[in-house]
Amino acid sequence: MARQPVDPGGGFFEMTIETGIERLAALVLTITALSHIAAPRAWHVFFTRTRALGELAGFVNAAIHIPLGLLITAFHEVWTWPGVAVTVMGWALLAKGTVHLMVPALAERTLGLPGEGQAAERTYRLFGLAMMPVAAFLWWIALR
């Protein structure tokens, strides 16, 4: 599918829908990664409380992942390198959210994986650090 510019008049903001989705994905991952690094305790508290909701934890976790997954899968049908990485990420987010809606007990179990206390906070911070190269890669895709 050919990329169609959103602003055919040209200028600084000229971009395709696919490019807009790539920028959105890069922004979301960057903000999420920085938040994991800066506020790991808040993430631990959030997911601990979410897990305490029992099977409702699956719905909460799905609500986090499905919106971006839907946007990407609906508007970013790019199957060539490097843009395919964004498309695959969208499908993965959508699949994760869908599984958590269909098998909510799975989310309840997986939310406990980081552990407890300071160990969990370290895990969330490490996840944030691990997300940063992926976010940088998404920015490279979005701004190429």
N, CA, C and O atoms as a DFTB+ gen file, in Angstrom:
576 C
 N C O
     1  1       0.846      -1.159       0.000
     2  2       0.000       0.000       0.000
     3  2       0.902       1.236       0.000
     4  3       1.838       1.328       0.794
     5  1       0.614       2.184      -0.895
     6  2       1.414       3.400      -0.985
     7  2       1.084       4.328       0.175
     8  3      -0.061       4.423       0.615
     9  1       2.110       5.006       0.654
    10  2       1.900       5.961       1.742
    11  2       1.290       7.237       1.180
    12  3       1.796       7.809       0.215
    13  1       0.203       7.674       1.793
    14  2      -0.476       8.889       1.375
    15  2      -0.216       9.981       2.402
    16  3      -0.451       9.770       3.592
    17  1       0.271      11.161       1.962
    18  2       0.524      12.227       2.931
    19  2      -0.756      12.745       3.565
    20  3      -1.778      12.901       2.897
    21  1      -0.685      13.010       4.867
    22  2      -1.811      13.584       5.590
    23  2      -1.965      15.050       5.211
    24  3      -3.083      15.548       5.081
    25  1      -0.843      15.739       5.035
    26  2      -0.833      17.154       4.686
    27  2      -0.214      17.290       3.291
    28  3       0.985      17.542       3.180
    29  1      -1.008      17.128       2.225
    30  2      -0.441      17.150       0.880
    31  2       0.131      18.501       0.483
    32  3       0.802      18.606      -0.544
    33  1      -0.122      19.542       1.278
    34  2       0.405      20.858       0.958
    35  2       1.886      21.002       1.273
    36  3       2.501      22.005       0.909
    37  1       2.453      20.035       1.929
    38  2       3.880      20.074       2.275
    39  2       4.094      20.787       3.586
    40  3       3.144      21.140       4.284
    41  1       5.334      20.991       3.908
    42  2       5.664      21.680       5.141
    43  2       6.179      20.746       6.211
    44  3       6.326      19.541       6.012
    45  1       6.448      21.353       7.362
    46  2       7.058      20.643       8.477
    47  2       6.232      19.452       8.932
    48  3       6.784      18.411       9.288
    49  1       4.915      19.599       8.921
    50  2       4.054      18.559       9.469
    51  2       3.586      17.552       8.432
    52  3       2.719      16.728       8.724
    53  1       4.138      17.599       7.233
    54  2       3.741      16.629       6.221
    55  2       4.191      15.238       6.650
    56  3       5.365      14.999       6.933
    57  1       3.227      14.338       6.687
    58  2       3.555      12.961       7.019
    59  2       2.428      12.061       6.545
    60  3       1.315      12.510       6.274
    61  1       2.746      10.794       6.454
    62  2       1.733       9.811       6.120
    63  2       1.058       9.340       7.403
    64  3       1.552       9.592       8.502
    65  1      -0.056       8.665       7.258
    66  2      -0.709       8.078       8.423
    67  2       0.236       7.082       9.079
    68  3       0.317       7.013      10.306
    69  1       0.953       6.307       8.264
    70  2       1.891       5.327       8.808
    71  2       2.968       6.000       9.646
    72  3       3.333       5.500      10.710
    73  1       3.480       7.137       9.169
    74  2       4.500       7.869       9.911
    75  2       3.931       8.398      11.227
    76  3       4.608       8.365      12.255
    77  1       2.707       8.878      11.199
    78  2       2.063       9.342      12.427
    79  2       1.929       8.226      13.444
    80  3       2.169       8.434      14.634
    81  1       1.547       7.042      12.987
    82  2       1.434       5.885      13.884
    83  2       2.807       5.503      14.420
    84  3       2.935       5.151      15.593
    85  1       3.831       5.566      13.584
    86  2       5.197       5.258      14.039
    87  2       5.641       6.244      15.117
    88  3       6.255       5.849      16.108
    89  1       5.331       7.521      14.926
    90  2       5.686       8.530      15.932
    91  2       4.915       8.299      17.232
    92  3       5.470       8.430      18.323
    93  1       3.641       7.957      17.106
    94  2       2.842       7.665      18.289
    95  2       3.427       6.483      19.058
    96  3       3.560       6.543      20.281
    97  1       3.773       5.419      18.357
    98  2       4.352       4.238      19.007
    99  2       5.666       4.593      19.697
   100  3       5.922       4.148      20.816
   101  1       6.497       5.394      19.031
   102  2       7.777       5.806      19.623
   103  2       7.550       6.656      20.873
   104  3       8.234       6.479      21.880
   105  1       6.594       7.573      20.807
   106  2       6.274       8.410      21.971
   107  2       5.777       7.571      23.148
   108  3       6.242       7.738      24.276
   109  1       4.842       6.680      22.886
   110  2       4.280       5.851      23.963
   111  2       5.372       5.020      24.614
   112  3       5.457       4.954      25.840
   113  1       6.211       4.383      23.801
   114  2       7.254       3.532      24.377
   115  2       8.294       4.361      25.121
   116  3       8.783       3.932      26.166
   117  1       8.641       5.534      24.608
   118  2       9.605       6.401      25.290
   119  2       9.070       6.849      26.649
   120  3       9.776       6.774      27.654
   121  1       7.835       7.311      26.675
   122  2       7.238       7.772      27.927
   123  2       7.113       6.615      28.918
   124  3       7.400       6.776      30.104
   125  1       6.689       5.459      28.432
   126  2       6.550       4.297      29.309
   127  2       7.906       3.869      29.865
   128  3       8.023       3.563      31.051
   129  1       8.924       3.846      29.015
   130  2      10.263       3.455      29.465
   131  2      10.796       4.437      30.503
   132  3      11.301       4.023      31.547
   133  1      10.688       5.727      30.223
   134  2      11.173       6.738      31.171
   135  2      10.426       6.654      32.499
   136  3      11.014       6.842      33.564
   137  1       9.124       6.370      32.428
   138  2       8.337       6.229      33.650
   139  2       8.787       5.014      34.462
   140  3       8.868       5.081      35.689
   141  1       9.079       3.906      33.779
   142  2       9.587       2.720      34.481
   143  2      10.922       3.021      35.166
   144  3      11.190       2.517      36.256
   145  1      11.751       3.838      34.529
   146  2      13.057       4.186      35.093
   147  2      12.907       5.158      36.258
   148  3      13.541       4.990      37.300
   149  1      12.068       6.173      36.079
   150  2      11.937       7.234      37.081
   151  2      11.028       6.864      38.251
   152  3      11.235       7.339      39.367
   153  1      10.024       6.021      38.007
   154  2       9.040       5.734      39.051
   155  2       8.749       4.236      39.156
   156  3       7.593       3.830      39.040
   157  1       9.767       3.415      39.371
   158  2       9.523       1.971      39.425
   159  2       8.612       1.565      40.585
   160  3       7.860       0.597      40.476
   161  1       8.680       2.303      41.690
   162  2       7.823       1.980      42.835
   163  2       6.351       2.167      42.468
   164  3       5.507       1.353      42.841
   165  1       6.050       3.226      41.745
   166  2       4.664       3.474      41.326
   167  2       4.165       2.344      40.417
   168  3       3.017       1.916      40.535
   169  1       5.020       1.864      39.515
   170  2       4.630       0.744      38.658
   171  2       4.380      -0.501      39.501
   172  3       3.426      -1.241      39.264
   173  1       5.245      -0.722      40.482
   174  2       5.071      -1.892      41.346
   175  2       3.744      -1.799      42.109
   176  3       2.996      -2.774      42.181
   177  1       3.461      -0.639      42.669
   178  2       2.202      -0.453      43.408
   179  2       1.011      -0.627      42.463
   180  3       0.037      -1.301      42.798
   181  1       1.098      -0.017      41.287
   182  2       0.002      -0.113      40.315
   183  2      -0.289      -1.570      39.957
   184  3      -1.437      -2.010      40.010
   185  1       0.749      -2.312      39.596
   186  2       0.514      -3.689      39.178
   187  2       0.182      -4.610      40.350
   188  3      -0.526      -5.600      40.167
   189  1       0.677      -4.305      41.548
   190  2       0.294      -5.085      42.725
   191  2      -1.193      -4.902      43.009
   192  3      -1.910      -5.868      43.270
   193  1      -1.641      -3.661      42.955
   194  2      -3.066      -3.384      43.192
   195  2      -3.937      -3.936      42.066
   196  3      -5.043      -4.422      42.304
   197  1      -3.429      -3.857      40.851
   198  2      -4.172      -4.417      39.720
   199  2      -4.301      -5.930      39.886
   200  3      -5.376      -6.493      39.681
   201  1      -3.209      -6.579      40.254
   202  2      -3.229      -8.027      40.454
   203  2      -4.219      -8.410      41.551
   204  3      -4.866      -9.455      41.470
   205  1      -4.335      -7.576      42.563
   206  2      -5.253      -7.846      43.671
   207  2      -6.718      -7.827      43.231
   208  3      -7.592      -8.280      43.969
   209  1      -6.984      -7.314      42.050
   210  2      -8.344      -7.298      41.522
   211  2      -8.794      -8.682      41.051
   212  3      -9.944      -8.861      40.651
   213  1      -7.898      -9.647      41.099
   214  2      -8.238     -10.996      40.650
   215  2      -8.368     -11.042      39.142
   216  3      -7.527     -10.505      38.421
   217  1      -9.419     -11.683      38.667
   218  2      -9.590     -11.822      37.226
   219  2      -9.802     -10.481      36.521
   220  3      -9.567     -10.377      35.317
   221  1     -10.238      -9.462      37.246
   222  2     -10.375      -8.133      36.634
   223  2      -9.026      -7.577      36.195
   224  3      -8.973      -6.673      35.361
   225  1      -7.943      -8.103      36.744
   226  2      -6.603      -7.658      36.349
   227  2      -6.404      -7.831      34.850
   228  3      -5.731      -7.019      34.215
   229  1      -6.977      -8.873      34.287
   230  2      -6.863      -9.088      32.843
   231  2      -7.504      -7.965      32.054
   232  3      -6.981      -7.551      31.020
   233  1      -8.629      -7.473      32.533
   234  2      -9.309      -6.380      31.838
   235  2      -8.504      -5.092      31.935
   236  3      -8.400      -4.345      30.963
   237  1      -7.935      -4.833      33.110
   238  2      -7.120      -3.626      33.288
   239  2      -5.887      -3.703      32.387
   240  3      -5.559      -2.740      31.694
   241  1      -5.215      -4.837      32.399
   242  2      -4.010      -4.982      31.586
   243  2      -4.345      -4.894      30.092
   244  3      -3.589      -4.308      29.318
   245  1      -5.472      -5.473      29.696
   246  2      -5.894      -5.383      28.302
   247  2      -6.179      -3.931      27.915
   248  3      -5.859      -3.506      26.804
   249  1      -6.776      -3.177      28.830
   250  2      -7.095      -1.772      28.546
   251  2      -5.836      -0.949      28.318
   252  3      -5.885       0.083      27.649
   253  1      -4.716      -1.391      28.864
   254  2      -3.444      -0.694      28.652
   255  2      -2.885      -1.002      27.267
   256  3      -2.341      -0.112      26.613
   257  1      -3.009      -2.242      26.811
   258  2      -2.339      -2.679      25.593
   259  2      -3.187      -2.594      24.323
   260  3      -2.661      -2.332      23.242
   261  1      -4.479      -2.812      24.450
   262  2      -5.317      -2.883      23.248
   263  2      -5.437      -1.566      22.470
   264  3      -5.388      -1.611      21.241
   265  1      -5.591      -0.403      23.103
   266  2      -5.773       0.812      22.285
   267  2      -4.638       1.068      21.288
   268  3      -4.898       1.311      20.109
   269  1      -3.390       1.016      21.744
   270  2      -2.278       1.237      20.806
   271  2      -2.202       0.106      19.794
   272  3      -1.924       0.340      18.618
   273  1      -2.448      -1.125      20.248
   274  2      -2.441      -2.255      19.318
   275  2      -3.477      -2.084      18.217
   276  3      -3.197      -2.363      17.051
   277  1      -4.676      -1.626      18.582
   278  2      -5.723      -1.397      17.581
   279  2      -5.343      -0.286      16.606
   280  3      -5.541      -0.421      15.398
   281  1      -4.799       0.806      17.127
   282  2      -4.384       1.898      16.238
   283  2      -3.328       1.441      15.236
   284  3      -3.413       1.740      14.045
   285  1      -2.348       0.723      15.731
   286  2      -1.278       0.268      14.838
   287  2      -1.823      -0.708      13.805
   288  3      -1.559      -0.560      12.612
   289  1      -2.587      -1.711      14.257
   290  2      -3.070      -2.712      13.296
   291  2      -4.059      -2.123      12.303
   292  3      -4.142      -2.588      11.166
   293  1      -4.806      -1.112      12.710
   294  2      -5.781      -0.504      11.802
   295  2      -5.142       0.426      10.776
   296  3      -5.620       0.525       9.646
   297  1      -4.059       1.112      11.164
   298  2      -3.520       2.162      10.292
   299  2      -2.062       1.979       9.873
   300  3      -1.504       2.855       9.212
   301  1      -1.450       0.886      10.233
   302  2      -0.033       0.694       9.891
   303  2       0.169      -0.696       9.300
   304  3       0.693      -1.598       9.954
   305  1      -0.253      -0.848       8.067
   306  2      -0.091      -2.124       7.374
   307  2       1.160      -2.052       6.503
   308  3       1.086      -1.978       5.276
   309  1       2.304      -2.076       7.171
   310  2       3.598      -2.001       6.503
   311  2       4.296      -3.330       6.744
   312  3       4.537      -3.710       7.890
   313  1       4.620      -4.036       5.667
   314  2       5.216      -5.362       5.791
   315  2       6.609      -5.419       5.194
   316  3       7.080      -6.491       4.814
   317  1       7.278      -4.261       5.108
   318  2       8.666      -4.206       4.645
   319  2       9.529      -3.615       5.755
   320  3       9.053      -2.850       6.594
   321  1      10.816      -3.991       5.740
   322  2      11.742      -3.513       6.754
   323  2      12.041      -2.047       6.526
   324  3      12.202      -1.660       5.369
   325  1      12.128      -1.215       7.526
   326  2      12.054      -1.491       8.947
   327  2      10.657      -1.277       9.540
   328  3      10.427      -1.592      10.708
   329  1       9.732      -0.749       8.749
   330  2       8.398      -0.435       9.262
   331  2       7.628      -1.638       9.772
   332  3       6.741      -1.496      10.614
   333  1       7.954      -2.820       9.272
   334  2       7.272      -4.030       9.729
   335  2       7.448      -4.229      11.232
   336  3       6.610      -4.872      11.864
   337  1       8.507      -3.697      11.810
   338  2       8.719      -3.828      13.260
   339  2       7.579      -3.160      14.030
   340  3       7.142      -3.671      15.062
   341  1       7.100      -2.021      13.532
   342  2       5.981      -1.329      14.181
   343  2       4.696      -2.142      13.998
   344  3       3.914      -2.295      14.937
   345  1       4.485      -2.658      12.792
   346  2       3.300      -3.470      12.531
   347  2       3.274      -4.698      13.443
   348  3       2.238      -5.015      14.028
   349  1       4.396      -5.381      13.563
   350  2       4.474      -6.570      14.419
   351  2       4.237      -6.184      15.878
   352  3       3.554      -6.905      16.606
   353  1       4.793      -5.055      16.310
   354  2       4.568      -4.599      17.676
   355  2       3.072      -4.375      17.922
   356  3       2.556      -4.738      18.979
   357  1       2.382      -3.782      16.956
   358  2       0.947      -3.551      17.087
   359  2       0.167      -4.849      17.218
   360  3      -0.721      -4.970      18.062
   361  1       0.504      -5.812      16.383
   362  2      -0.171      -7.106      16.459
   363  2       0.138      -7.798      17.783
   364  3      -0.735      -8.460      18.345
   365  1       1.367      -7.659      18.294
   366  2       1.728      -8.267      19.577
   367  2       0.938      -7.626      20.728
   368  3       0.454      -8.329      21.616
   369  1       0.811      -6.302      20.711
   370  2       0.020      -5.622      21.744
   371  2      -1.440      -6.052      21.684
   372  3      -2.070      -6.291      22.714
   373  1      -1.967      -6.148      20.476
   374  2      -3.355      -6.564      20.310
   375  2      -3.542      -8.008      20.778
   376  3      -4.534      -8.324      21.435
   377  1      -2.601      -8.875      20.444
   378  2      -2.692     -10.276      20.873
   379  2      -2.615     -10.386      22.398
   380  3      -3.391     -11.119      23.012
   381  1      -1.681      -9.657      23.002
   382  2      -1.546      -9.705      24.460
   383  2      -2.836      -9.232      25.135
   384  3      -3.340      -9.888      26.047
   385  1      -3.361      -8.107      24.688
   386  2      -4.590      -7.590      25.265
   387  2      -5.761      -8.534      25.077
   388  3      -6.573      -8.714      25.984
   389  1      -5.848      -9.139      23.897
   390  2      -6.933     -10.071      23.611
   391  2      -6.841     -11.306      24.500
   392  3      -7.852     -11.762      25.035
   393  1      -5.639     -11.849      24.660
   394  2      -5.448     -13.011      25.529
   395  2      -5.850     -12.665      26.959
   396  3      -6.493     -13.469      27.634
   397  1      -5.476     -11.479      27.424
   398  2      -5.826     -11.092      28.791
   399  2      -7.326     -10.866      28.963
   400  3      -7.850     -11.032      30.064
   401  1      -8.022     -10.489      27.893
   402  2      -9.479     -10.395      27.966
   403  2     -10.128     -11.773      27.977
   404  3     -11.129     -11.992      28.659
   405  1      -9.556     -12.691      27.224
   406  2     -10.157     -14.022      27.094
   407  2      -9.751     -14.956      28.235
   408  3     -10.511     -15.844      28.621
   409  1      -8.543     -14.747      28.771
   410  2      -8.042     -15.583      29.878
   411  2      -7.531     -14.635      30.966
   412  3      -6.322     -14.534      31.174
   413  1      -8.436     -13.940      31.661
   414  2      -8.015     -12.911      32.609
   415  2      -7.146     -13.436      33.751
   416  3      -6.354     -12.679      34.313
   417  1      -7.276     -14.693      34.100
   418  2      -6.443     -15.243      35.173
   419  2      -4.970     -15.269      34.781
   420  3      -4.098     -15.250      35.649
   421  1      -4.686     -15.312      33.483
   422  2      -3.298     -15.289      33.021
   423  2      -2.631     -13.965      33.392
   424  3      -1.486     -13.948      33.843
   425  1      -3.341     -12.867      33.203
   426  2      -2.789     -11.559      33.576
   427  2      -2.543     -11.496      35.067
   428  3      -1.530     -10.961      35.517
   429  1      -3.468     -12.042      35.830
   430  2      -3.320     -12.054      37.287
   431  2      -2.014     -12.759      37.677
   432  3      -1.293     -12.295      38.560
   433  1      -1.717     -13.880      37.015
   434  2      -0.477     -14.610      37.313
   435  2       0.757     -13.862      36.841
   436  3       1.731     -13.758      37.586
   437  1       0.739     -13.335      35.615
   438  2       1.939     -12.698      35.071
   439  2       2.279     -11.385      35.762
   440  3       3.445     -10.990      35.786
   441  1       1.290     -10.704      36.322
   442  2       1.575      -9.449      37.014
   443  2       2.397      -9.659      38.273
   444  3       2.978      -8.708      38.797
   445  1       2.453     -10.877      38.763
   446  2       3.259     -11.173      39.944
   447  2       4.699     -11.541      39.636
   448  3       5.499     -11.711      40.556
   449  1       5.045     -11.667      38.365
   450  2       6.388     -12.113      37.991
   451  2       7.533     -11.205      38.465
   452  3       8.594     -11.723      38.813
   453  1       7.367      -9.884      38.495
   454  2       8.498      -9.044      38.928
   455  2       8.909      -9.236      40.386
   456  3       9.990      -8.799      40.779
   457  1       8.079      -9.872      41.182
   458  2       8.435     -10.101      42.580
   459  2       7.837      -9.045      43.496
   460  3       6.832      -8.408      43.179
   461  1       8.492      -8.879      44.645
   462  2       7.993      -7.959      45.659
   463  2       9.083      -6.989      46.091
   464  3      10.271      -7.251      45.903
   465  1       8.669      -5.870      46.671
   466  2       9.590      -4.911      47.277
   467  2      10.613      -4.331      46.321
   468  3      10.320      -4.052      45.159
   469  1      11.824      -4.156      46.841
   470  2      12.886      -3.517      46.060
   471  2      13.305      -4.356      44.862
   472  3      13.740      -3.808      43.850
   473  1      13.181      -5.673      44.959
   474  2      13.497      -6.523      43.815
   475  2      12.572      -6.213      42.648
   476  3      13.010      -6.149      41.499
   477  1      11.296      -6.021      42.944
   478  2      10.333      -5.679      41.900
   479  2      10.647      -4.307      41.310
   480  3      10.577      -4.114      40.096
   481  1      10.991      -3.359      42.173
   482  2      11.322      -2.012      41.684
   483  2      12.532      -2.058      40.757
   484  3      12.553      -1.381      39.730
   485  1      13.534      -2.850      41.113
   486  2      14.707      -3.011      40.235
   487  2      14.291      -3.616      38.898
   488  3      14.780      -3.209      37.843
   489  1      13.386      -4.589      38.952
   490  2      12.913      -5.231      37.720
   491  2      12.211      -4.224      36.821
   492  3      12.453      -4.196      35.614
   493  1      11.341      -3.396      37.400
   494  2      10.647      -2.392      36.581
   495  2      11.638      -1.392      35.986
   496  3      11.506      -1.000      34.827
   497  1      12.625      -0.980      36.776
   498  2      13.634      -0.057      36.257
   499  2      14.420      -0.710      35.117
   500  3      14.680      -0.070      34.098
   501  1      14.796      -1.972      35.285
   502  2      15.518      -2.694      34.222
   503  2      14.672      -2.820      32.961
   504  3      15.190      -2.693      31.852
   505  1      13.372      -3.071      33.122
   506  2      12.491      -3.128      31.960
   507  2      12.473      -1.782      31.241
   508  3      12.479      -1.728      30.011
   509  1      12.453      -0.702      32.012
   510  2      12.496       0.623      31.398
   511  2      13.775       0.836      30.625
   512  3      13.751       1.352      29.508
   513  1      14.902       0.441      31.212
   514  2      16.191       0.569      30.521
   515  2      16.221      -0.295      29.265
   516  3      16.765       0.114      28.239
   517  1      15.640      -1.483      29.345
   518  2      15.605      -2.373      28.179
   519  2      14.707      -1.830      27.070
   520  3      14.937      -2.104      25.892
   521  1      13.686      -1.061      27.444
   522  2      12.783      -0.491      26.439
   523  2      13.416       0.678      25.682
   524  3      13.004       0.977      24.561
   525  1      14.403       1.338      26.272
   526  2      14.975       2.535      25.643
   527  2      15.594       2.268      24.262
   528  3      15.346       3.054      23.348
   529  1      16.384       1.202      24.063
   530  2      16.886       0.953      22.703
   531  2      15.766       0.657      21.706
   532  3      15.863       1.023      20.535
   533  1      14.714       0.001      22.164
   534  2      13.573      -0.265      21.287
   535  2      12.887       1.052      20.931
   536  3      12.506       1.265      19.780
   537  1      12.732       1.931      21.915
   538  2      12.145       3.248      21.650
   539  2      13.013       4.032      20.663
   540  3      12.492       4.674      19.751
   541  1      14.317       3.982      20.842
   542  2      15.229       4.666      19.910
   543  2      15.067       4.102      18.498
   544  3      15.065       4.855      17.524
   545  1      14.931       2.784      18.387
   546  2      14.712       2.153      17.085
   547  2      13.404       2.640      16.462
   548  3      13.351       2.916      15.263
   549  1      12.347       2.745      17.276
   550  2      11.072       3.245      16.761
   551  2      11.193       4.694      16.299
   552  3      10.599       5.076      15.291
   553  1      11.961       5.505      17.032
   554  2      12.181       6.895      16.603
   555  2      12.921       6.924      15.276
   556  3      12.611       7.738      14.406
   557  1      13.894       6.045      15.117
   558  2      14.641       5.985      13.845
   559  2      13.678       5.652      12.704
   560  3      13.745       6.252      11.631
   561  1      12.783       4.692      12.942
   562  2      11.794       4.333      11.919
   563  2      10.892       5.526      11.613
   564  3      10.640       5.842      10.450
   565  1      10.408       6.186      12.666
   566  2       9.442       7.274      12.498
   567  2      10.037       8.504      11.825
   568  3       9.334       9.224      11.114
   569  1      11.320       8.749      12.041
   570  2      11.926       9.975      11.528
   571  2      12.796       9.769      10.290
   572  3      13.433      10.716       9.828
   573  1      12.837       8.567       9.750
   574  2      13.699       8.301       8.592
   575  2      13.194       8.988       7.364
   576  3      13.800       8.871       6.298
